[in-house]
Amino acid sequence: PDLLYYFPNYTILDMARFYAHIYPQWNEARFFELAGVFGIELKRRVKTLSKGMQRQVAFWLGLALMPDLMILDEPLDGLDPVMRQKVKQLIFQDVAERQMTVIVSSHNLRELEDICDHIGILHQGSLLLQKDLDDLKADVHKIQVAFSGEIPPALLQDLPALHREKRGSVLILIVRGPYEKIFKQIQSYRPAILDVLPLTLEEIFIYEMGDNGYEIKNILD
């Protein structure tokens, strides 16, 4: 959330003591270990800190709870690039060492691409897509192809595209399917230029949402 709640006059240490009383799994050793990572004075009142520093305190306290499940909403908003990387590494560490599960809600798809291994796309309360990230990225491709002469009509019949656009002599296709099969199909027509590029999660999102009012042309920029 944009507004994190802390007791008005509590310092970071006061919040830690409060958490220790209400959460049985609170790990004090982890809390003081993380103090060296975040580097914020324990006696600072949380409400006097900047938005980014309050976000750091939220991660600091949350990770010291040693949760089995961590639910995050726009988690890295307000953090500088160095701290973003530190926080991601701490999350990765808990996932690897303690098998912690993390559920992240975010509009920053590049951020999700770095953190998550399973993706769901929600639109107006409906789940449009749910898939392993690697499988999702391996299934949709951006193809740039050019021929010395005219584009073979049979190519477009053999390779139904989700979207296509011609830019000069270059034909740009968005195609779903196995990489090797697509590459061999196009190569059989002896193109002068052939590039098969994996799409980013952001581009895949724009394509999948194309029928819901998003600009599909942006996927090609």
C-alpha positions as CSV (number, residue, x, y, z in Angstrom):
1,P,0.0,0.0,0.0
2,D,1.0,3.6,-0.5
3,L,0.4,4.5,3.2
4,L,2.1,2.1,5.6
5,Y,0.7,2.2,9.1
6,Y,3.0,2.7,12.1
7,F,2.1,4.0,15.6
8,P,2.7,7.7,15.6
9,N,5.4,8.0,18.2
10,Y,7.1,4.6,17.8
11,T,10.7,4.2,16.8
12,I,11.9,1.3,14.7
13,L,13.0,-0.5,17.9
14,D,9.5,0.2,19.5
15,M,7.9,-1.4,16.4
16,A,10.2,-4.4,16.7
17,R,9.3,-4.9,20.3
18,F,5.6,-4.6,19.5
19,Y,6.0,-7.2,16.7
20,A,7.9,-9.5,19.1
21,H,4.9,-9.5,21.5
22,I,2.2,-10.3,18.9
23,Y,4.1,-12.7,16.5
24,P,5.3,-16.0,18.0
25,Q,7.7,-16.5,15.0
26,W,9.4,-13.2,15.5
27,N,13.2,-13.6,15.1
28,E,15.1,-11.0,17.0
29,A,18.5,-12.2,15.8
30,R,17.3,-11.7,12.2
31,F,16.0,-8.3,13.0
32,F,19.4,-7.1,14.3
33,E,21.1,-8.8,11.4
34,L,19.0,-6.9,8.9
35,A,19.8,-3.6,10.7
36,G,23.2,-3.8,9.0
37,V,21.5,-4.2,5.6
38,F,19.0,-1.3,5.9
39,G,21.3,1.0,7.9
40,I,18.6,3.1,9.5
41,E,19.1,4.3,13.1
42,L,16.9,2.1,15.4
43,K,15.8,5.1,17.5
44,R,14.4,7.0,14.6
45,R,10.6,7.6,14.7
46,V,9.2,5.8,11.8
47,K,6.7,8.5,10.9
48,T,9.6,11.0,10.4
49,L,11.2,8.9,7.8
50,S,10.7,9.3,4.0
51,K,8.4,7.1,2.0
52,G,11.3,5.1,0.8
53,M,12.7,4.6,4.2
54,Q,9.4,3.6,5.6
55,R,9.1,1.0,2.9
56,Q,12.5,-0.3,3.9
57,V,11.3,-0.6,7.6
58,A,8.3,-2.5,6.4
59,F,10.5,-5.1,4.7
60,W,12.9,-5.1,7.6
61,L,10.1,-6.0,10.1
62,G,8.3,-8.3,7.7
63,L,11.4,-10.4,7.0
64,A,12.2,-10.6,10.7
65,L,8.8,-12.3,11.1
66,M,10.2,-15.3,9.1
67,P,6.8,-15.7,7.3
68,D,5.9,-18.8,5.3
69,L,3.9,-16.5,3.0
70,M,4.6,-12.9,2.1
71,I,2.0,-10.9,0.2
72,L,3.3,-7.7,-1.5
73,D,1.5,-4.8,-3.2
74,E,3.8,-2.7,-5.5
75,P,6.6,-3.7,-3.1
76,L,9.6,-1.8,-4.5
77,D,7.8,1.5,-5.1
78,G,9.7,4.4,-3.5
79,L,13.0,2.5,-3.2
80,D,16.2,3.6,-5.0
81,P,17.8,1.1,-7.4
82,V,20.5,0.0,-4.9
83,M,17.9,-0.8,-2.2
84,R,15.6,-2.4,-4.7
85,Q,18.4,-4.9,-5.5
86,K,19.1,-5.5,-1.8
87,V,15.4,-6.2,-1.0
88,K,15.1,-8.5,-4.0
89,Q,18.2,-10.5,-2.9
90,L,16.7,-10.8,0.7
91,I,13.4,-12.1,-0.8
92,F,15.3,-14.6,-3.0
93,Q,17.3,-15.7,0.0
94,D,14.2,-16.5,2.0
95,V,12.6,-18.3,-0.9
96,A,15.7,-20.4,-1.5
97,E,16.5,-21.2,2.1
98,R,13.1,-21.4,3.8
99,Q,10.9,-22.1,0.8
100,M,8.9,-18.9,1.5
101,T,6.1,-18.3,-0.9
102,V,5.8,-14.7,-2.3
103,I,2.7,-13.3,-4.0
104,V,3.3,-10.0,-5.7
105,S,0.7,-7.5,-7.1
106,S,2.3,-4.9,-9.3
107,H,1.9,-2.8,-12.4
108,N,5.6,-2.9,-12.9
109,L,5.9,-5.9,-15.2
110,R,9.7,-5.6,-15.6
111,E,9.9,-5.9,-11.8
112,L,7.7,-8.9,-11.8
113,E,9.8,-10.5,-14.5
114,D,12.8,-10.3,-12.2
115,I,11.1,-11.7,-9.2
116,C,8.4,-14.2,-10.2
117,D,8.4,-17.6,-11.7
118,H,4.6,-17.8,-12.2
119,I,2.4,-15.1,-13.6
120,G,-1.3,-14.3,-13.6
121,I,-2.9,-11.4,-15.5
122,L,-6.1,-9.9,-14.0
123,H,-8.4,-7.6,-15.8
124,Q,-11.6,-6.2,-14.3
125,G,-11.8,-8.9,-11.7
126,S,-11.2,-11.8,-14.2
127,L,-8.1,-13.9,-14.5
128,L,-7.2,-13.7,-18.2
129,L,-3.9,-15.7,-18.0
130,Q,-2.1,-17.9,-15.5
131,K,1.1,-19.6,-16.5
132,D,4.7,-20.4,-15.7
133,L,6.8,-17.4,-16.7
134,D,9.3,-19.3,-18.7
135,D,6.6,-21.2,-20.5
136,L,4.7,-18.0,-21.3
137,K,7.8,-16.3,-22.7
138,A,8.8,-19.3,-24.7
139,D,5.4,-19.6,-26.4
140,V,5.1,-16.1,-28.0
141,H,7.6,-14.6,-30.3
142,K,8.3,-11.4,-32.3
143,I,9.6,-12.2,-35.8
144,Q,11.2,-9.8,-38.2
145,V,11.6,-11.3,-41.7
146,A,12.4,-9.9,-45.1
147,F,12.7,-11.5,-48.6
148,S,14.7,-10.5,-51.7
149,G,11.4,-10.5,-53.6
150,E,7.7,-10.6,-52.7
151,I,6.6,-12.1,-49.4
152,P,5.5,-15.7,-50.3
153,P,1.7,-15.9,-49.8
154,A,2.0,-19.5,-48.6
155,L,4.1,-18.3,-45.6
156,L,1.1,-16.3,-44.2
157,Q,-1.1,-19.4,-44.6
158,D,1.4,-21.8,-43.1
159,L,2.2,-19.5,-40.2
160,P,-1.0,-17.8,-38.9
161,A,0.1,-14.7,-37.0
162,L,-1.6,-13.2,-34.0
163,H,-0.6,-9.8,-35.4
164,R,1.4,-8.7,-38.4
165,E,2.7,-5.4,-39.8
166,K,4.8,-4.4,-42.7
167,R,7.6,-1.8,-42.3
168,G,9.2,-1.2,-45.6
169,S,10.6,-4.5,-46.8
170,V,10.4,-6.0,-43.3
171,L,7.5,-8.0,-42.1
172,I,6.9,-8.1,-38.4
173,L,4.9,-11.0,-37.0
174,I,3.7,-11.9,-33.5
175,V,3.4,-15.7,-33.4
176,R,2.5,-18.2,-30.7
177,G,4.1,-21.6,-30.8
178,P,7.4,-23.6,-30.4
179,Y,10.4,-21.6,-31.4
180,E,12.1,-24.4,-33.4
181,K,9.0,-25.2,-35.4
182,I,8.4,-21.5,-36.3
183,F,12.0,-20.9,-37.2
184,K,12.1,-23.9,-39.5
185,Q,8.8,-23.0,-41.2
186,I,10.0,-19.5,-42.1
187,Q,13.5,-20.7,-43.0
188,S,12.0,-23.1,-45.6
189,Y,11.0,-20.0,-47.6
190,R,14.6,-18.8,-47.8
191,P,14.3,-15.3,-46.3
192,A,17.0,-12.7,-46.8
193,I,16.6,-11.7,-43.1
194,L,15.2,-13.6,-40.2
195,D,15.2,-12.6,-36.6
196,V,13.1,-14.5,-34.0
197,L,13.0,-12.5,-30.7
198,P,11.5,-13.4,-27.4
199,L,9.0,-10.9,-26.1
200,T,9.3,-9.3,-22.7
201,L,6.5,-9.9,-20.1
202,E,5.5,-6.3,-20.7
203,E,5.0,-6.9,-24.4
204,I,3.2,-10.1,-23.8
205,F,0.8,-8.3,-21.4
206,I,0.1,-5.7,-24.0
207,Y,-0.7,-8.3,-26.6
208,E,-2.9,-10.4,-24.3
209,M,-4.8,-7.3,-23.3
210,G,-5.1,-6.1,-26.9
211,D,-8.7,-7.2,-27.1
212,N,-9.5,-5.3,-23.9
213,G,-8.8,-1.8,-25.1
214,Y,-5.0,-1.7,-25.0
215,E,-3.0,-0.5,-28.0
216,I,-1.6,-3.6,-29.7
217,K,0.7,-1.5,-31.9
218,N,2.8,-0.7,-28.8
219,I,4.0,-4.2,-28.7
220,L,6.1,-3.5,-31.8
221,D,7.9,-0.4,-30.5
